Amino acid sequence: MASAAASTPATNGLSPKITLYTNHSCPFAHRAHTTLKELNLPYEEVIIDLDRPRDESYLKINPRGLVPSISYSNGVLEDEIVTESAIVAQFLADAFPSHLLPASHSSPTAALTRARIAFFADTYATKVTGKLFGAMSGTTEEEKEAKTDEVVAAVEKEIEPLLTDAAPFFGGSDKMTLAECLTAPFVLRAHAYARGGLLHASLLSKLDKLPHYSKWQKALASQESVTYVFNEEDIIRRTKARMEKMAAAAAQKPAH
């Protein structure tokens, strides 16, 4: 299925050929899925099993063994590999300027819009994501709630002020932007983890009291591009199993 974006100069007038190496449980790969869906780009999918050592064939594509990776051809470029989730999403958004991200010189304000989007995504990644995953390490309800409160405080301090003009998406946009593509996988997981018992349940009511964040989060959760590969039940099950495995491994380490 070709989209309007497929006729841009970046494709040399041809529909791009994209192969996405992914795993639906991975939040980083989720970024690539959301970006591709928003751009309406056709792609082939190869699922990489993250529960076992990577095959040699995939390590030739991405020596780090991580997902996502894409193989990209457009009539000029041939089977070029792009790796790392933020870089993959940025590459696609740059190749197909759209509502996600304006081309740098498309208007006098485009470069600033791009900078604002990059800052928002970086802020969520550096100020919130680490606390989010750290909050799952609490061993008692009191510790879980305390760590969850740290997540809420980070969102209130760092993210809420950046969403004052959300309409309902970042920067006053009525459509998804690259800011959402890069953060939505983690936002969805934060709320899913609270519903699934991995984070303290109070996270949901406390975040809902942040008016700008709450409106933005609800808009995110309603987008097909965000939810079409998101299987909440499976992700919770896999995350719980991984946390249990990590706890068991930690318990077996000799005390110093």
Phi, psi and chi 1 to 4 in degrees:
 res  aa     phi    psi   chi1   chi2   chi3   chi4
   1 MET       -  114.4  174.1  179.2   62.3      -
   2 ALA   -86.8  148.8      -      -      -      -
   3 SER  -116.1  174.1   69.4      -      -      -
   4 ALA   -59.5  -33.6      -      -      -      -
   5 ALA   -65.1  -22.6      -      -      -      -
   6 ALA   -70.4   -9.0      -      -      -      -
   7 SER   -98.7    4.9   61.8      -      -      -
   8 THR   -71.7  159.1   65.5      -      -      -
   9 PRO   -56.6  -25.8  -26.2   34.8      -      -
  10 ALA   -60.5  -21.8      -      -      -      -
  11 THR  -100.9    5.2   64.6      -      -      -
  12 ASN    58.8   31.1 -164.5   33.6      -      -
  13 GLY    77.2    5.4      -      -      -      -
  14 LEU  -116.9  155.4  -58.6  173.2      -      -
  15 SER   -67.8  135.1  -65.3      -      -      -
  16 PRO   -71.3  152.9   28.7  -35.9      -      -
  17 LYS  -109.5  117.0  178.8 -176.0  177.0 -176.8
  18 ILE  -125.8  127.7  -59.1  171.4      -      -
  19 THR  -113.4  123.5  -59.1      -      -      -
  20 LEU  -104.2  121.0  171.8   64.8      -      -
  21 TYR   -95.0  120.5  -61.4   88.4      -      -
  22 THR  -151.4  173.6 -175.9      -      -      -
  23 ASN  -147.7  127.0 -174.6  -70.5      -      -
  24 HIS   -67.2  -15.1  -69.3 -178.6      -      -
  25 SER   -86.8   -8.7   68.4      -      -      -
  26 CYS   -91.6  123.4  174.2      -      -      -
  27 PRO   -65.2  -28.4   23.0  -32.8      -      -
  28 PHE   -72.6  -42.2  -63.0   97.2      -      -
  29 ALA   -64.1  -32.6      -      -      -      -
  30 HIS   -56.8  -34.0 -166.5  170.7      -      -
  31 ARG   -58.2  -44.0  -73.2  171.7  155.0 -179.9
  32 ALA   -67.2  -42.0      -      -      -      -
  33 HIS   -58.3  -46.0  -78.6  -78.4      -      -
  34 THR   -63.5  -43.0  -59.7      -      -      -
  35 THR   -63.7  -45.7  -54.8      -      -      -
  36 LEU   -60.8  -42.1  -74.1  162.5      -      -
  37 LYS   -66.7  -42.0 -171.1   74.3  165.9  178.4
  38 GLU   -63.5  -34.8  -80.3  -67.9  -41.9      -
  39 LEU   -85.2   -5.2  -66.9  171.5      -      -
  40 ASN    57.9   40.0 -163.0   27.3      -      -
  41 LEU   -94.7  134.0  -69.2  172.5      -      -
  42 PRO   -72.4  146.2   27.1  -33.2      -      -
  43 TYR  -156.5  156.2   65.2   94.7      -      -
  44 GLU  -100.1  149.3  -63.2  177.6   -2.1      -
  45 GLU  -119.7  133.2 -179.7  176.8  -81.8      -
  46 VAL  -122.7  118.7  176.9      -      -      -
  47 ILE   -83.3  128.0  -59.8  -64.7      -      -
  48 ILE  -103.0  123.3  -56.8  -59.5      -      -
  49 ASP   -74.6  114.5 -172.2  -13.2      -      -
  50 LEU   -89.2   -2.0  -58.3  179.9      -      -
  51 ASP   -93.6    4.2  -65.9  -32.9      -      -
  52 ARG  -145.3  165.0   62.4 -179.2  179.4   83.7
  53 PRO   -56.0  142.5  -25.8   35.2      -      -
  54 ARG   -67.8  144.6  -50.8  -62.0 -179.8  -95.5
  55 ASP   -65.4  150.8  -66.8  -22.3      -      -
  56 GLU   -59.4  -33.8 -168.9   63.7   31.5      -
  57 SER   -62.7  -37.3   59.4      -      -      -
  58 TYR   -77.1  -33.6 -175.7   59.5      -      -
  59 LEU   -64.9  -23.6  -69.2  175.7      -      -
  60 LYS   -71.9  -29.2  -70.5  179.5  180.0  178.3
  61 ILE   -79.2  -47.4  -66.9  167.4      -      -
  62 ASN  -136.4   99.3 -175.8  -12.1      -      -
  63 PRO   -58.2  -21.6  -25.2   35.3      -      -
  64 ARG   -77.1  -17.8  -64.9 -179.3 -179.4 -179.8
  65 GLY    75.9   12.0      -      -      -      -
  66 LEU   -93.6  163.8  -56.2  174.3      -      -
  67 VAL  -121.3  150.0  -66.6      -      -      -
  68 PRO   -90.6  161.8   36.2  -38.3      -      -
  69 SER  -134.2  151.9  -59.3      -      -      -
  70 ILE  -127.7  148.3   62.7  168.8      -      -
  71 SER  -106.3  128.1  173.3      -      -      -
  72 TYR  -129.3  128.8 -178.3   86.8      -      -
  73 SER  -132.6  146.8  -57.3      -      -      -
  74 ASN  -145.3   17.9   66.8   -4.7      -      -
  75 GLY    98.6  -22.9      -      -      -      -
  76 VAL  -114.6  -54.0  174.5      -      -      -
  77 LEU   -79.0  143.9  -58.4  173.4      -      -
  78 GLU  -133.8  112.4 -173.7   66.3   28.0      -
  79 ASP    51.9   42.6  -65.1  -30.8      -      -
  80 GLU   -78.1  137.4  -67.8  -71.4  -15.3      -
  81 ILE   -99.0  131.4  -58.0  -61.1      -      -
  82 VAL  -124.2  130.7 -177.0      -      -      -
  83 THR  -126.3  169.4   62.7      -      -      -
  84 GLU    77.1  126.2  -62.9  -61.4  -44.5      -
  85 SER   -59.0  -47.0   63.1      -      -      -
  86 ALA   -66.5  -34.5      -      -      -      -
  87 ILE   -72.2  -39.7  -64.5  171.9      -      -
  88 VAL   -60.8  -48.6  168.3      -      -      -
  89 ALA   -62.7  -42.3      -      -      -      -
  90 GLN   -64.2  -43.5 -178.9   80.8   47.9      -
  91 PHE   -58.2  -47.5  167.9   77.4      -      -
  92 LEU   -64.7  -42.5  -67.8  167.8      -      -
  93 ALA   -66.0  -34.9      -      -      -      -
  94 ASP   -73.5  -36.1  -79.3  -24.9      -      -
  95 ALA   -68.3  -28.7      -      -      -      -
  96 PHE  -132.0   76.0  -54.3   97.1      -      -
  97 PRO   -52.8  134.6  -26.8   36.5      -      -
  98 SER  -160.5 -163.5   69.5      -      -      -
  99 HIS   -62.2  -20.5   59.7  -77.5      -      -
 100 LEU   -68.9  -42.0  -68.6 -176.0      -      -
 101 LEU  -160.9  122.7 -168.9   70.1      -      -
 102 PRO   -73.9  151.0   29.0  -35.4      -      -
 103 ALA   -63.4  147.7      -      -      -      -
 104 SER   -53.9  -39.1  -65.5      -      -      -
 105 HIS  -108.3   20.8  -59.3  -66.4      -      -
 106 SER   -74.9  -21.0   60.1      -      -      -
 107 SER  -160.9  166.1   77.1      -      -      -
 108 PRO   -63.2  -19.5  -24.8   35.2      -      -
 109 THR  -103.6   -2.4   61.4      -      -      -
 110 ALA   -62.7  -44.3      -      -      -      -
 111 ALA   -62.4  -38.4      -      -      -      -
 112 LEU   -68.0  -40.6 -178.7   60.8      -      -
 113 THR   -58.1  -43.9  -63.0      -      -      -
 114 ARG   -62.5  -41.4  -67.1  169.5   63.5   92.9
 115 ALA   -65.1  -40.9      -      -      -      -
 116 ARG   -64.3  -42.2  -64.4  -78.9 -170.3 -104.7
 117 ILE   -63.1  -44.6  -73.6  172.1      -      -
 118 ALA   -62.4  -40.1      -      -      -      -
 119 PHE   -64.9  -42.8 -179.3   78.0      -      -
 120 PHE   -61.3  -48.6  179.9   84.4      -      -
 121 ALA   -61.8  -40.6      -      -      -      -
 122 ASP   -66.5  -39.4  179.4   76.0      -      -
 123 THR   -62.9  -45.7  -60.9      -      -      -
 124 TYR   -62.2  -43.9 -165.8   95.3      -      -
 125 ALA   -65.3  -40.2      -      -      -      -
 126 THR   -91.6  -25.6   57.7      -      -      -
 127 LYS  -104.8  -20.8  -56.4  -61.8 -175.8 -178.2
 128 VAL  -117.4  -47.0  178.2      -      -      -
 129 THR   -58.0  -43.5  -58.2      -      -      -
 130 GLY   -61.2  -42.4      -      -      -      -
 131 LYS   -67.0  -34.7  -73.3 -177.6  169.7   57.2
 132 LEU   -60.7  -50.3  174.0   63.7      -      -
 133 PHE   -73.3  -31.5  -71.5  110.2      -      -
 134 GLY   -65.7  -30.7      -      -      -      -
 135 ALA   -67.6  -17.8      -      -      -      -
 136 MET   -79.6   -6.9  -67.9 -168.8  -69.2      -
 137 SER   -88.1   -3.1   64.0      -      -      -
 138 GLY   -62.2  138.2      -      -      -      -
 139 THR  -101.2  -15.7   55.9      -      -      -
 140 THR  -124.5  164.6   66.1      -      -      -
 141 GLU   -62.9  -37.7  -78.3  -60.4  -59.4      -
 142 GLU   -65.6  -42.8  -69.2   76.0   13.5      -
 143 GLU   -68.0  -40.2 -172.2  178.5    1.7      -
 144 LYS   -61.0  -42.6  -84.5 -171.4  175.5 -177.6
 145 GLU   -67.7  -39.5 -175.7  168.8   17.5      -
 146 ALA   -62.7  -43.1      -      -      -      -
 147 LYS   -69.7  -34.6  -71.5  178.3  176.3  -70.6
 148 THR   -65.4  -38.4  -66.4      -      -      -
 149 ASP   -63.0  -30.6  -74.7  -14.8      -      -
 150 GLU   -66.7  -37.5  -68.6  179.6    8.4      -
 151 VAL   -63.2  -48.2  174.5      -      -      -
 152 VAL   -60.9  -41.8  175.0      -      -      -
 153 ALA   -63.6  -38.9      -      -      -      -
 154 ALA   -66.5  -41.9      -      -      -      -
 155 VAL   -63.9  -42.8  172.7      -      -      -
 156 GLU   -65.3  -40.5 -177.5  173.2   17.1      -
 157 LYS   -77.9  -43.3  177.4 -176.7  177.2 -177.8
 158 GLU   -99.1  -35.2  -54.9  -72.3   -9.8      -
 159 ILE  -100.6  -44.4  -58.7  -58.6      -      -
 160 GLU   -52.4  -45.5  178.4   75.9   -2.1      -
 161 PRO   -65.4  -24.9  -21.9   34.1      -      -
 162 LEU   -81.6   -5.8  -60.1  179.8      -      -
 163 LEU  -111.9   14.6  -66.9  172.5      -      -
 164 THR   -62.6  -28.7   54.3      -      -      -
 165 ASP  -106.8   14.7   62.5  -14.1      -      -
 166 ALA   -60.0  138.1      -      -      -      -
 167 ALA  -142.0   53.4      -      -      -      -
 168 PRO   -92.1    1.9   34.5  -35.7      -      -
 169 PHE   -99.0  171.9  -60.7  110.6      -      -
 170 PHE   -55.6  142.1 -179.3   74.6      -      -
 171 GLY    70.7   21.4      -      -      -      -
 172 GLY    81.3   13.4      -      -      -      -
 173 SER   -82.5  144.0  177.8      -      -      -
 174 ASP   -94.2    4.4   62.0   -6.2      -      -
 175 LYS  -127.9  160.2  -63.3  179.8  179.8  178.4
 176 MET   -56.1  147.1  -68.7  -95.9  -70.6      -
 177 THR  -120.0  177.3   73.4      -      -      -
 178 LEU   -63.8  -26.2 -172.2   62.6      -      -
 179 ALA   -57.1  -43.2      -      -      -      -
 180 GLU   -71.0  -39.4  -78.8   80.4   25.2      -
 181 CYS   -58.8  -35.4  -68.7      -      -      -
 182 LEU   -84.6  -22.1  -66.1  174.6      -      -
 183 THR  -109.0  -25.7   56.8      -      -      -
 184 ALA   -54.2  -41.6      -      -      -      -
 185 PRO   -58.3  -33.4  -26.3   36.7      -      -
 186 PHE   -83.2  -34.0  -56.8   95.2      -      -
 187 VAL   -63.4  -47.3  174.0      -      -      -
 188 LEU   -59.4  -42.3 -104.1   64.8      -      -
 189 ARG   -67.7  -36.3  -79.4  163.5  176.2   77.2
 190 ALA   -57.7  -46.6      -      -      -      -
 191 HIS   -71.8  -37.2  -71.0 -106.6      -      -
 192 ALA   -65.6  -41.7      -      -      -      -
 193 TYR   -62.2  -37.3  -67.7  158.6      -      -
 194 ALA   -67.9  -40.3      -      -      -      -
 195 ARG   -67.7  -30.7  -73.5 -171.0  -69.2  -92.8
 196 GLY   -93.3    3.2      -      -      -      -
 197 GLY    87.1    3.2      -      -      -      -
 198 LEU   -80.5  -27.3  -73.0  160.0      -      -
 199 LEU  -120.4  159.8  -68.3  172.3      -      -
 200 HIS   -61.4  136.2 -161.8  -86.9      -      -
 201 ALA   -61.9  -22.0      -      -      -      -
 202 SER   -65.7  -16.1   64.6      -      -      -
 203 LEU   -53.1  -41.8  176.9   75.1      -      -
 204 LEU   -63.6  -49.2  -60.5  175.2      -      -
 205 SER   -70.4  -33.4   59.8      -      -      -
 206 LYS   -71.5  -40.3  -70.1  172.9  179.6  176.8
 207 LEU   -69.3  -31.3  -72.9  177.4      -      -
 208 ASP   -67.8  -17.3 -158.2   45.1      -      -
 209 LYS   -81.9   -7.7  -68.6  177.7 -178.4  177.3
 210 LEU   -90.6  104.9  -55.1  178.0      -      -
 211 PRO   -62.4  -42.9   20.6  -32.2      -      -
 212 HIS   -72.4  -44.9  -55.2  -54.3      -      -
 213 TYR   -61.8  -44.3  172.3   87.0      -      -
 214 SER   -61.3  -44.8  178.3      -      -      -
 215 LYS   -62.2  -43.5  179.1  179.5   72.1  171.0
 216 TRP   -65.0  -45.5  176.0   74.5      -      -
 217 GLN   -62.7  -41.7 -179.4  -87.7  -34.9      -
 218 LYS   -65.3  -37.1  -71.5  178.8  173.0   64.6
 219 ALA   -65.2  -42.5      -      -      -      -
 220 LEU   -56.9  -49.6  -81.2 -174.5      -      -
 221 ALA   -66.1  -13.3      -      -      -      -
 222 SER   -95.5   -2.0   71.3      -      -      -
 223 GLN   -89.8  128.7  -59.7  -57.8  -60.2      -
 224 GLU   -59.8  -36.6 -177.6 -174.9    3.7      -
 225 SER   -62.4  -26.1   61.2      -      -      -
 226 VAL   -86.6  -33.8  173.0      -      -      -
 227 THR  -102.0  -11.2   60.8      -      -      -
 228 TYR   -68.2  -21.3   79.6  107.9      -      -
 229 VAL  -114.2    8.8  -63.8      -      -      -
 230 PHE   -94.2  109.4 -175.4   72.8      -      -
 231 ASN  -106.9   95.8 -176.1  -33.1      -      -
 232 GLU   -59.2  -45.8 -179.8  170.0  -37.4      -
 233 GLU   -60.6  -44.2 -177.4  178.4  -20.4      -
 234 ASP   -68.0  -40.0 -176.7   63.3      -      -
 235 ILE   -65.2  -42.0  -74.2  170.9      -      -
 236 ILE   -62.9  -44.1  -69.2  173.0      -      -
 237 ARG   -60.6  -46.7  177.9 -177.2   60.3   80.4
 238 ARG   -66.1  -39.9  -73.7  175.1  173.9  -87.6
 239 THR   -67.6  -41.3  -55.6      -      -      -
 240 LYS   -61.5  -43.2  -76.5 -177.6  175.6  179.4
 241 ALA   -62.5  -40.6      -      -      -      -
 242 ARG   -66.9  -41.0 -175.3  167.6   66.0 -108.7
 243 MET   -65.1  -40.0  -63.9  -64.8  -69.0      -
 244 GLU   -64.8  -39.6  -70.6  169.0    0.3      -
 245 LYS   -65.6  -41.7 -175.4  176.4 -179.8 -179.7
 246 MET   -65.4  -39.4  -68.7  169.6   60.1      -
 247 ALA   -66.3  -40.4      -      -      -      -
 248 ALA   -64.9  -41.3      -      -      -      -
 249 ALA   -64.8  -39.7      -      -      -      -
 250 ALA   -65.8  -37.0      -      -      -      -
 251 ALA   -68.5  -24.1      -      -      -      -
 252 GLN   -86.7  -10.5  -68.8  176.2    0.8      -
 253 LYS   -70.4  136.7  -73.1 -176.6  179.0  179.7
 254 PRO   -67.8  142.4   22.9  -32.4      -      -
 255 ALA   -73.6  143.8      -      -      -      -
 256 HIS  -100.2      -  -66.2  -70.5      -      -
